[in-house]
Amino acid sequence: MAFDYDLFVIGGGSGGVRAARVAAAGGATVGLAEESRMGGTCVIRGCVPKKLMVFASSYRASVGEAVDYGWSADLGDFEWSKFQTRLHGELDRLENVYQNLLKNSGVDYFLERATIADPHTIALASGKKISAKHILIATGGRPVRPEENFDASLGIVSDDIFNLETLPKSMLIVGGGYIACEFACIMNGLGVETTLYYRGAQILRGFDDEARGLVADQMKSNGVDIHTGANVLDMKEQDGGYWVKGSHGPEAVFDKVLFATGRTPNSDNLGLENTSVEVGRRGEIVVDEYSQTAQPSIYAIGDVTNRVNLTPVAIREGMAFVETVFNGNPTPVDHDLIPSAIFTQPEMGTVGLSEEDAREQEPIDVYCTSFKPMQQSFIGRDDRVMMKLVVSQKTDVVLGCHIVAPAAGEMIQLAGIAVKMGATKAQFDQVCAVHPTMSEELVTMKTPMRSA
Ligand code: NDP
């Protein structure tokens, strides 16, 4: 049977665009549909604009430190509109880059919604029907508000942050995951009075306990008002802001409330009922290790599959899909030992098992140090950083590495190579220290702090 395309991709985010380009470069005929802006969550309303906001928000502290180092400097006020104009200019540029990447690879793209009419047919919103031998669903995810007894639509979600008309004077952030903690630090750094309500006992559930404890302590000492065991019980519009009653007692009015209470896969209204594709309990498209759904002609990658919701993972899933389907080389996606960073201030970089998870698995030695970094200690600041290695007692293999420090994201990328290679603690120690740096501690810790 002849198809219009060898591959049709639904979703123009990082994973979908990469799969489309690589398949086309290998000679496949490829179409792609994107209903919003090319680039998807990461480029348009996630990692990229977020990181630019992290940079913007870090200058206040940097200038303060510069003054303590002897510079004369007065930072003045932050002009949100000036930053926002530049930010949107950059996002327009990147969107263009993504469109050109597709064009130059020979991918036909359609800026409209696509749904699946049958296992080999795509229906575009304009009414056009397109046939394809393979369909790749790469529709990503979206932020969700909590379903509670108050009107959560009064609050914003992370997608809305980049389009705020003005910077609020105060903000309540609800949640304790990546997005809540990163935006709490960003807003605080930009001078917004920032409060965070997290329903559990400690923010960043699932990460190494000591590391998240230090991030929480530093966030508090930088000025974020963190309430744990706290959630929104009720909220209403009041005085141009939002009155919020906390489950733990307090009532307060905030200019804005941000719900950073998780994300959900974009699997609804895709026409999946016209196929055998299975959807899991959390709305995720169920796939096997090759990203194939229960409908053999249909694959899915990225956040819509809710495996590991990170851009570089979606990209690797897209590459593995092309290798499997178009290059005759079945390639499972490797989801083991993925380094990641949380761009809080200070950052947390992490790869492998937390101390708690490793201890459940086998006897371990924990090498850990926490200290005042030279740059801040010199000017009398109390900031602390932390470096931790979780090591198997039996094999000496480093099972986990956790760093809380400025630029921990950069450090963990490199430490991640060693951990992924299965390096032992002895091999870490064979590496000569780079002095004076913070990360030299990773190769100079001699005695375990704990064994268990
Ligand atoms: P997370 O799932 O990480 O965090 C959601 C938070 O909201 C948790 O603290 C959760 O609490 C809380 N929560 C959930 N439901 C409710 C509710 N009804 N009321 C109050 N609190 C609630 O989601 P995020 O949105 O922060 O991030 C989504 C994903 O995006 C991440 O998992 C990550 O994969 C990716 N991401 C990665 C980044 C990076 O690499 N730097 C940056 C941003 C996002 P509890 O802990 O109790 O469940």
Boltz pocket constraint, residues with backbone or C-beta under 6 A from the ligand:
constraints:
  - pocket:
      binder: B
      contacts: [[A, 146], [A, 147], [A, 174], [A, 175], [A, 176], [A, 177], [A, 178], [A, 179], [A, 180], [A, 182], [A, 197], [A, 198], [A, 199], [A, 200], [A, 204], [A, 205], [A, 230], [A, 231], [A, 260], [A, 261], [A, 262], [A, 263], [A, 308], [A, 309], [A, 310], [A, 340], [A, 341], [A, 342], [A, 343]]
      max_distance: 6.0
